Amino acid sequence: MLIKNLYLPFEIGIFETDTYTAKEHKNTYFEMFFILEGKGIQVINQHQLEYAPNKLFLIFPQDTHGFEVIEKTTFFFLRFNESYLKTQDREWLKKLEYIFYNHNHLPGCILKNTEDKPLIRALAEALTKEQKGQNLYKQEVMQQLINTIITIAARNIALLETANQYHPTQPLSVLGYVHQNIYFPNALRIEKLAEHFNLSPNYMSEYFKKQTGESFQHYINSYRMKLIETRLLHTNFRLNEIADEFGLTDVSHLNKLFKNHKGINPSEFRKFANVDRKANETKI
């Protein structure tokens, strides 16, 4: 299967066609498509769904995806890779946790808030206009607009997950609490979770395992390690910064937990990931 790479931190553009059928392929970068005009079918990981104007789609690295155009379609696309993420601050990256791990990687528009649809359209048009111009601070303005689009996407994915928040019988409300407090170990004790949902600790433990198939502690450890993998892959944060961010005692604590999870220490994981990325780039 074809693998596509992005050699710039970000790329935007408008693509219009009435006969295009994109073969399924994988990217090594994140990609968003906003449908300005047209109709067709989007395919992600062998799942299909129709698309129409004012729909925003999110493609993850390593997702297989393609489009089948039924009516003449105008796509706005935004692509960004790990080098772009490395330019962002930590608080902004935290907003992306919903994008990285709480999305279902299925086809379909990610905009739950309908008021965001004209906003995304306006931002796409502003980005396209800015790119064609030669105004002062062009790159800085484009970066702010791109970050706004990404943040709106993260907000909507958060809305998709938390639509059932505050309903004690819904598992997503429990997972939402875990995701929102992953950086605060004291808030992730089973007693704190039980207190938050007005349940006994024993019942909460049983309920969590029944809904997720995992013990409470195993889920927390797995989720934390996935986020740490993201830091290692997509940022230049030092190991002591990552350990501090997730409330771990020190780098030794981080090394121990990560090695138990992946079989190698964080430094080795980051090194091998960079080698694999360069190897993929040579194939294009």
N, C-alpha and C positions, 0 to 999 in steps of 0.2 A: 504493500500500500504506500502511496506517495506521502512523504512527510514534508511539510512546508515550514520554513524558518523565516524569522523577521530579523533583519540585521540593523534596524534602527530602534531606538527606545520606543517610538510609537509611529503609527501611520494612519492617516485618515483618507477618505476619498468617497466619490460618488460613482456608482456602477449601474449602468442602465442596459437592459437587454430584453428581448422578447422570445429568444430561442434557446436560452442557456439552460443546460442541465449539468450541474457540477457533480463530478465524480466524487464519491466519498473519499475523504483523506483525513490526515491528522495534522494538527499544527503543533509547534513547540511554543506557542504564545497564546494569549487570551484574545478573543475577537468578539466584537459586538456588531450586530446588524440591526439597523432601524429601517423599516419598510416605508419609504416615502410614497410610493405608488405601486400598484400591481397586486397580483394574486399568484399563489403557487403552493408548493409543498416543501416544508423543511424536514430534513432527516438528521437525527442525532442518535448515534449508537443503535442503528437499525429501527428506531422508532420514528413514525411519520406524523405530521400534523400540518394542516393548512395554515398559510400565512396570508395577511391582508395589511392594508395601510395602517400606520401608527402602531405597529407591533415591534417590540424590541427583543432580540434574541441574544443569548450569551453562550459562547462556545469556549470550553475549557481546553487547555493543553491536553493532548492525547485523546480528546473526544473524536470519534469518527463522525463526519458530518457532510452534508451536501444540500443542494437546493434543486428543485424542479420547477421551472417557470411555466405557468399556465397562461397568464396575461402579462403583457409588457410590464416589467418591474424596474423600479429605481431603488437601489439599495444605498444607504449610507453605511459605511463600515468604519469601525475604530479598532485598531489592533495595538496591543501593547505587550511588552515582554518583561522578563525579570530585571533587565537593566533599567527600565523605566521605574519599576517598583522600588529599586534600590535608591532612587532619588527622593523618595517620599519619607515623611517622618513617621515615627512609631504610632502616634495616635491615629493618623490616617490609615495606616495599615490595619489597625485593629478593626476599623469600620469594614474592612474587606473580609473579615473572617466569615461573614455570612455568605459572601461570594465563593470563597475557597472551599468551604466544607458543609454548608447547610443547604445548598441547592441540590435538586434531584437529578441534574444532568439529563433531563428529558426535554423533548421539543415543547415549544410553547412560549408565548409572550411572558416576560418576567415582570411586566408593569401591572401591579395590582391596583395601584392608585391611578384612576383614569385621568386625574388632573395633571399627572406627570407626562402624559403622552404629548400634548402640545408643547410642553416645556422641553422634552427631548428633541422634538422637531426643531424648535427655535435654536437650541444649542447646536444641533447638527448643522443648521444653515449658517449660524454664526461662525462655527469652526471652519466650514468650507470657504466662507467669505474671507476670514482672517488668513487662511492659508494662501489664498490667491493674492492678497495685498502685500504691501511692503511697509506696513505701519511700524512705528517705534514699539519696542517690547513685544514684537510679534510672537516669539516663542513662549514668553512668559504668559501672555494672554491665552494662547492655545493650550498650555499646560493647565491653567486654571479651568478652562472650559472642559477639558478632558476629565480632570479630577471631579468636576461637578457631575458629569454624566456617570462616571463610575460610582460615585457616592449615591446618586439617585437609584442606580441599579441595586446597590447594596441595601438601601432603605426598603426598596420594594421586595427584595428577597427576604428581608427581615419581617416585613409585613406578612408575607406568605407563611412564614413559620409561626409567627405569633398571633395569627388570626384567631386562634382558640385560646389565647392567654387568659389566665384568671378563671378558667373552668377546671376545677380540681380533678375531674375524671379524664381529662385529655392529656395524653403522654407528651404532646408537644410543649405544653406549658411547663412541664418538669424539665424537659430537655432545654427549653428556652432559658430557664433559670441557670442551668449548668453552663450553657454557652456564654451567657452574659457575665458569669462570675468566675470564668476559668482562670483569670489572673489573680484571684483572691482566695488562696487555699483555706483560710478560716471560714469562708462562706460556703465551702464545699464539703463540710462535714455533714454526715447523714442527719445529725441532730438539727443543724441549721436548715437543711432542706425540709425536714419534717415540720419544723416550727413554721417555716414560710407557708406551707400548704395545710397547716392545722391537722397534721396526722401524726400518729405515733412513729418513732424511728423504726420499729420492727415492721410495721405495716408498710412504711415508705420503702424499705429495702425490698420487701416482697413485691410490692407494686412496680417498682422500677425494673426489677429483673423480669417480671412478667411482660411488661410493655416493650422492653428493649432486647430481651434475651441475654443480657449481660448484667453482671453485678454492678452496683453503683460505682465502686472504686475502680473496677476494670474499665468502665466506660470513660470515667474522668481521665485515667492514665492514657488510654488510647487517643482520646480527643486532644489532650495536651500534647502528646507526641506528634500528632498530625500537624498541629499548629507550629511546633518547634521545627518540624521538617520544612514547613513553609518559610520560616525565618532563615533557615540554612540555605534553602534553594534560591530565595528571591530577595534577600537583603545582605548587606555587609555587616550586620550586627555582630559584635564580638561575643564569644561564648559567655563571658561574665555578664554582659548586658542581657542576653537571652535568659540566663539563669535568674537574674534579678527580676526581669519582667514577669516571669511565671511563679515567683515566690519560692524558688528553690534556694537551698542553703548557700551553695557555691557551685563552681564549675565541676568539682568532683561529684557532687550530687547529680548534676545534669548528665555528666558522662556515664554514671552508673545507671541511671534510669534509661537513657537513650540506648546504651549497649544492651540492656535487658530487652528492649523493644525491637531493635534492628539488628543486633549482633555485631555492630561496629560502633565506634565512638563518633560523636558529632563531627569532629574535624575530618575523619576519614570519609564520612558520608558526604560532606560538602565537597571534598576533593574528588571523589569518584563521580559525583553528579556533574561537576564541571568538565571532567574528562569525557563523560557520555555526551554532554551537550555539544562539545567541540567535535566529537566524532560524527554526530548527526548532521552538523553544519557542513561537513566535508562531503556528505552524500548528495547535496543539492548542486 
